[in-house]
């Protein structure tokens, strides 16, 4: 059997008017995302020298430099950034084609297990996974939502989405997005305590809610912005899951830090522009052999697409203010439709069967 290097030897330079070679583009996309030939080589199970030659072939085909090599990794040129966006669109189209073909011949079957932090699992992936399961009806999707990191090397899950940088050297890992966190407050809280003016005003005159759980950086955030402030009398509530954290803030328990996409959940939360924000990178990890299993490979590809910052701007590296998310989200559907299961809906008025019973005139 030929090595990847030998199998790729037949690739030819691009001729204007021909479709770009997806194998070359896929390699470029992986190197650009990871930022290093060495790390990308580990990810793709190929040699760094082979990847470098493939990128050079792509550059010669288009007669332009796409990336520059440095001691600490690679940097994309202006043309490289443009090609990166086009490559992402090719990847998305490729995934769409895979879904269509598999819908036509749904041959995948079995169980796939994905572990994810509780908030991202509940509010984002669970609604999306319905689409994946319908595309592959022969699959049983086991979604595990908890703040503890799953040990995929010990096969606790086939893949995991987490908010801390994976430190196990044998893991396959991809940064798939970024979570932007900022403080929010509910209208009911403002009615009682007033609108917070700045960070000092919060420390002196307000109450906060903390999510004290793994992968949230709650302790680091508290030490940075409320150093020396005793929690008793200042922290109104501590909780260990995202759902309780969201509801306590929405009901007015205190000011709390939430992802910038939460206004789409339906509650009228108010973002506070007081310069107290932070970010958490979103990482996908899986066992080195996981991609050899077709059903797991499909779930990995789908998960990467689900956190594409180009399509879902609240997961992009650049901060997008909550008030600008609908404008930045380029799809035609309202943003709240992505979280339709959680938005508020008007409930029908319940009409008593015997409306006059209270007045004593019923029969």
C-alpha positions, 0 to 999 in steps of 0.5 A: 500500500502506498504512503499518503506522500506516494498517493499524492504524487500524481496531483498536478498544478491547477489549470485556470477554469478547473475545479480546485483539488479538494485534497490540497484544499483540505490540507490547507484548511487543516494547516490554517486552522491549527497554525502549525505544520507539525501539529497538522501533521499529527492531526492528519497522520502525515509527515510535516514535510509532505504537508509543506509540499502539498501547500507549495503545490497549491501555491504554485497552482495559483501562483501566489503565496498563501502562508508564510513559515515562521519558527512559531508556526504559520501566518496566512497572507491576505490571499491565504485568508481569502482562500481560507474562507473559500475552503470553509465553504468547500468543506461545508458543501462537502459535508452537505453532499455527504448528508444528502448521499447518506440520506439517499442511502442511509447505511450508517448504523450503531451508537455514537457518543458525544460528551459536551459541557452542559450549557453547549449541550443543552442550548446548542447541540441538542436542538442541532442533533435532531438534524443529524439524527434525521440524516442518519436514522440508523444511528443512536446518538448518546449525548452526555452533558456535564461539566467534567471533561470526558476521558476519550482516551479511555473511551468514555465518549467517541468525541468530546467538546470542551472549554479547556485546552486538552493536555493529553498528547495522544488525543486528536484535538481541534479548536472549533470555536470560541465562546464569548462571555459577558455580564447580563442582567434581567429587567426585574433585577434592574427594577430593584437594584438599578442599572449597574454603571461599571465594575466598581459599582457592581463590586460596591452596590450589587449582587452577582451570580456565579457558576462554580463548575469545571471549565468555567473559569469562575474562580479566575474571573472572580479573583480578577474582577472582585479581588478581596471582596467577601462572597457572603453579601455579594454573591447572591447564588452559586450553582454548578450547571448552566441551566440553573445559572441562566434561570437565576440570572433571568429571574433577577437573582443577580448579575451573571456572566453568560455567552453572548448568544443567550438573548436568542434563548428568549429571555429579555436579558440586558448585556452590560457593556462595562469592559468585563468580558472574557473568552473560552476556546471550544475544543473538539477531542477524539481518540486517534482511531475514532475517524476510522469508524464511519459513523464517528467520522460523520459526527466529528465532521458535523460537530465541526460544522456546528461551531463554524464561526463564519456561519454562527458568528457568536462562535467566531474568534472576533467578539460580536455584541449581542445586539449585532448578532442577528445582523451578523447571522446571514441566514434568512431565518430569525436568530431565535429560531435556532433556539426555538425549544427555549424561547417564550411562547404565548400560552392559550388562555384556559377557559373554565368548563363552568364559567359561572360556578363562582357566582353560584349560577351554574346548573 
